[in-house]
Amino acid sequence: MKKFGWGLLALTGLALAACNLTKYDVGGTVTGLRGSGLVLEDNLGDSLSVTGNGAFTFSTRVQNGDAYSVTVSTQPSNPTQTCTVQNGSGTIDKSPVTHIIVTCKEAGQFAYVANQDSSDISVFAINATTGYLTRVSGSPFAAGGTTPVSIAVDPNGAYAYVANNGSNTVSVFSIGAGTGVLASLGEAVGTGSAPVAAIVDPSGNYLFVANQGSNNVSAYSISGGQLTELTGSPYAVGAGPSALATDPGSNFLYVSNFTDGTVSAFRIDAATGALSGIAGSPFTAGAGANSIAVDPTGTYAYVANESAATITAFSIASASGALSPISGSPYNTGSDVQAVAIDPAGAHVYAANATAANDVAGFTITPSSGALTADGASVASGSLPASLTIDPAGTFAYVANADSNGVSVFSIDGGTGILSAVSGSAFLTGSAPRSITVH
């Protein structure tokens, strides 16, 4: 019996040794790539030329227990783009790495606006130099449902998704390459009650929709632009969900809840898109939590609290996704702030209807703490600035004004972050624009 026991131990040791010698693939997904010449490199010196969006895998496999690290060796050109890596480093733990996300961006080409009362979508071409908007051929496009209040574009700029509050659906559109023209991909997909916000995760694999009337989030997988609701969807959140944000690595989903002034937080399963609650969620924000934004490093989150007239700032735990209030938060805005957005450099937070009604204000982010400091005087927008976005190059800010039926455009000073109105602004939309996104 003793001899058999030693043999068993020896076999176990051999099995463990074999496991530790096993090598695994390292890869992920590239999104937004339009240029040529992108080269990725790992810490083993393996270079990988990437010619298109989608999955990638390095040819050199990495041994279990060893570290891996992926960086951009050469940025794409023609057109020039900036690609960044998320989830790019770690240690192999008995499984392949598939969740590295390489996101490529350039100056925004098109602006998409969901018009609530006219049930249509305005689409504009963007002059990359001036920010000037020109309506594209065929715009506005029928929303495919009633009372569209949110529009999301996938990271590759190929598909758009519209949350129709009045018909409890999401409409799906293809986007014409180089034209921005929307074409319906069929009947709208059902959601929960009164959907108010939609977002595509940074991998481009999943769509999440906040349903204000049923206090939950619907989750869908994306294939060829088409949606399939996930098993387990919808997921319960707080009262009156109003907005959605993910971290740049597509690891976590955050939902601001207007009625109870909280943020629900979830971990996103990279393989399935399934959501699981994060310990401590929901996290306390402020009265009328109406909008949420996460900085480009995934380190900080900011929530616009409409009823409280404040912005709540959180730090994000990198491993768990849990939120912790930042010292000095919440920050008073002096007005019922409607929306927040962060520039691509992670240097400034912009808030619509902050410091004064119908104004847009900027705040500098302290890198070491996430604390906010006012940039200076706010700038006048249109009436009821309901939605705010920054173009991917960080050059312009775009504001949808719900009560004056237009989009205000501001140039962003690269040094100070100060906003200045673009000549010709505001640009006419449909009736009651509630959401704007730029790609």
N, C-alpha and C positions, 0 to 999 in steps of 0.2 A: 504494500500500500504506500509506503514511503517512497519507493522507487517510482511508482505511478505519479505521485504528487509532484516529485521533482520534474518528471517529464511534462506534466501539465503546465508547470510554471515555465519551463523552457519554451514550450509551444506558445504560451501567452506572450513571452518576451519576444519571440520571433514575429508574432503577429503585430505587436506594438511597433517593433522596429520597421516592419514592412509598411505600416500605416504612416510612420514618420518619414519614410522615404518616398511616399507617393507624391506625385507632382500634379498640380491643378492649373487649369486655364485661368487667365486674367483677361477680363474684357468688360464691355459695357455697351453704351449707346451714344451715338453722335446725333445731335439735333441742330437744326438751323444752318447747316453748312450749304453755302452757295458758291463760295470761291474754290480755287484749286490750290494744291500744294500743302494741305494740312499734314503735318507729321507729328505723331505721338511717339514718346519714348518711355521705356520703363527703366527701373534702377539696375537691370541686368545689361543695359546697353542695347536692347532690342528696339529697333525703330520700325514704325508702322505707318505707311502712307495711307491716308484715308481719302477716298474719292467721292463719298456720298453719305447721306444720312442713314442711320440704322445701326445694327449690331456690329461690333468689332471684337476681335480676339487677337492677342499677341501670339506669335508663333512659339515663343519660349515659355514653357510652363514653369511654375514656381513650386518648390518643395514645401510640403506641409510644415508649418512652424516658422517659415522664412517670411521676411518682410517683402511687401511689394509697394511700388510707388510709380505713378503714371503722371507725366507732365506733357505739356505742349512744347515740342522741339522747334517747329516751324509753323507760323501762323499762315492762314490761307490768304491768297491775293486774287484779284480779278473776279469779283470785287474784294477789296481788303476787308477782312473780318477779324474780330477778336474772339478767340475761343478760350474758355476756362474749364477747368476740371473740378468736378465735385466727387466726393467719396473716392479720391484717387490714391489713398494710401492705407495700409493696414498690415495685418499678419494673416497668412493663409491658415485656415482652421478647418481642415478636413472637408473642404468643399470648394468648388470653383468660384471665382469672383465674377459677377455678372452685372453689378449695379454701379459701375463707374459711369458718370454722366459727363459728357463733353458738350457744352453749350456754346454755339457760335452765334455771334450777333454783329450787327452793323447798324447804320442809321436807319430809322424807320422808313418804310416805303409807303404804307397805307394806314389810314385811321378808320376805325369802324365804330359806328355810333348806333346804339339801340334806342329808338324813339318810342316811348311808352304809349302816348296817346294816338299816334298815327299808325302804330303797329307795323313799322318798317325799319329798315336798316340803312343809314346813310354811310357811304364809303367815299373816302377822299384819298387822292394821291398826294404825297408829301414832297415838297421841294426840300431836299436835304440841306441846302445852303441857307434858305430863308425861313423854313418852316411853314411856308404858305400852303394852304390847302386848295386843291382843285377837285371838284366832284368827278368821279369816274363815270364812264358811260353806263347808263342804265340805272344809276342811283337816283332815288332810294329803291331798295329791293324789299319785296313783301317778306315779313318776318316768318311767315308760316305758322303763326299763332297769334293770340291776342295779348296785348299789353306786354311787349318785350321789355325787360328791365335790366338784362345783363347779357354781355357778349364776350366770349372767350375765343382766342385763336390758338391753334396748336403750335408748338415751338418751331415747326418747319414751315409755318405760314401756308399750309395746304388746306386746312379745314377751319371752319368757324362754327361755333355752337351758341345758340341763342336761347336763354331761359325766358319762357313766355308765362308771366305771372297769372294772366287771366285764363289761360287754357290748360295750365298744369302740364306743360310739355317742354321739351327741348327740340328745337329745329336744328338740322344738320345741313351745312353748306360746304361745297368745294369752293376753293378760291382760285381764280384764274391766275396762273403764273405770269407775273409782270403786268397784269391788268388790275388785280384786286376785285374783279367781278365775281359776284356770288351766284352759285347755281345750286338749287335744292337737290339733296341726295335722297329725297323721298319723304314719306310721312314723318311728322314729328314723333318723338319718343316720349312716352309717359314718364312723369316724375311724381313727387309727392305734391302736397297742396301748397299753392302759391309760391313757386320757386322764385328766388330773388337774386341769386348769385351763382355763377358757374366759373370753374377754373379747370384748365388742363395741367396735369402735373408736368414737371420739367423733362421727364423722360418721353412725354408724348403718348404714353400708354393708357392713361386713365383720365376720365372726366369726373369731376365731383360737382354736385349741385345742392345748394342750400335751400331747403323748403321751409319758408317762414310759417305757413299755415299748419304744417304737420310736425314742426319742431324736429326735423331730421335731415340727414344728408343722403342723397342718392348717389351711388357710385357705379360707374360703367367702365368696361374695357373698350378700347378703341382699336378697330382693325379696318384699314382702308377708309378711315373716316367714320365708319358706321359704329353704332353703340350697342353694347350688350350689357344689361344690368348684371352686376355681380351677385353671386350667392351671398346672402347675409345683408344685402342692401334692402331698404335704407337703414341708416345708423342713427340712433337717437342722439340729440344734442341738447343744449339749453333752450330756454324759451325765446322764441323770436329770432332765429338765426338770420344774420344780415349780410355777412361777407365771409370770404374764404381766402386763405393764403397757404402756400407750402414753403418749406425751406428750399434752397436752390438744389439740394441733393435729392429731392423727392423722398425724403425719409419721414417727414411729418406733415400733417395737415392741421391747420388751425381755423376755428370757426368762431367769429364774434357773434354774440347773442344779445340782441338789442333789448329785449324785455327784462332779462335778469342781469344785464351788465357783466357778463362773464365771457370767457374764451374756453371753448371745448377743444381739447388737443388729442390727436390720434397719431399712432405710428402707421405708416403705409407699408404693407407687405409688397416688396418689389416684384415678386413673382406673380402675385394674384391681384394686387390692388386692394385687398381686404384691409379694413381699418380695425385697429384695436386701441382702446383707451389708454392714455398715459396716466401714470399714477399722479394723483393730486388734481386731475382735471374734474370739473371746470375750474379755471383760475379767475380770480376776481379782477375785473377791469374797472369800468365806471358806468354810470347811468346812461343808457342809450348807446351802448357799444355798437357802432354803426359801420366801421371799416377797420381793416387790419392789413399791415404790410410787414414783411420780413426783409431784413437787409441782405445784401448779396453774399455775405459770408455765412449767413445762417446763425449769427450770434445774437441779434437783437430783433425784437418785434415791437411794433407801435400800433396802438388802438385809438381810433377817434371816438370819443364819447360825446354824442350829440347833446343829450339832455344835461350832462354835467358840464359841458363846455370845457373839456380837458382832453389831453392826450396822455394815455398810460403807456409807459415804457417798460419792457421786460427784457431780461437776459434769457437766453435759451441754453439749456444744458445740452451739450453736444451729443452725449451718449443717449440720454433718455428723452430729450425734447421737452422736458418740463420747463415751465415759465417761472421766473422769479422777478418781483418788482425791482426796478432800478432806483437807487437812492435819489430822492428829489422828485420822483414821479408820484402822482400825475402832475402834468404841466397845464396851467390855466391858459385857455385860448381867448377868453373874453367873448366868444360867440359860439353858436351851436355848430361846431365843426362837423362837416359832412363826410369827408374822405381824406385819407392819407396815402402818400406814395413816397418811394425812396429812389434817389438817383442811382444809376448803375455802379458808381464808384463807392456807394455807401457813405457818402460824406454829408448828405442833407436829407431831411424829411420835409416834404411839402404838404400843406394842409389846406383844404378848400373850406371856405367860410370861417376861417380862423382869424382871430384878433378883431375882426369886424365883419358884419354881414356883407355877403357878396364880394369878399376879398379872398386872395390866396396868399398864405404866409409861408416863409421858409425858416427852417431851423437847422443849425449845424449839429452833427452828431459828434460827441467826444469819443474817439476810437477806443480809448481804454475802458470806458465805463458805459457808453451808450446814452449818457445824459444829453439833453437838448439845450441849445442856446439860440434865442431868436436871432435871425440873420439881419434884421432891420425892418424897415417899413414894408407892410404888405402891399400888394398890387390889386387894383380893381379888376373883377371879373364880370361876368354877366349875372343875371338874377338867378339865385339858388344854384350855386355850383355844386352839383350832386355827385360828380365823378371826376377823378383826376388820375392822369397817367403820365409817365415820363418816357420819352422815346429811348430805344435801346442804346443809343450813342450818348445819352445824357445831355443832349444839346437843347431840347425843347420840352416844355410842359404843355399838356393839352387838358382842357377843362370843359366838361359838358355842363351847360347851364340849363337846368330843367324848366325854368319859368320864362326864359327869354329865347328859347329855341335856337341856340347857337353854340359853337365851340370857340372858346377863347384860347389863343396860342401865345405862349411866352418863350422867349429865348432865355437860356440859363447861362449866366456868367461862369466860365470855367474855373475862375479863381475864388470868387466870393459866393457863388450860388444864387446871387440876386436875380430876380425875374424882371424881364422887360417885355412889354407887349409887342407882338409881331405886327408889322404893317398889314392892314387889311382885316385884322382880327376885330370882331368875331365873325365866324363863318356859319352861314345858315344851315340848319338841319331840319329834320322833321319835327313833329310836335312832342314836346316834353322829353328831350333826350336825357336818359337816366344812366347810361353807361358808355364809356369810351375805352377802347384799347388800340394800341399801335403795334404794328409789326413791320 
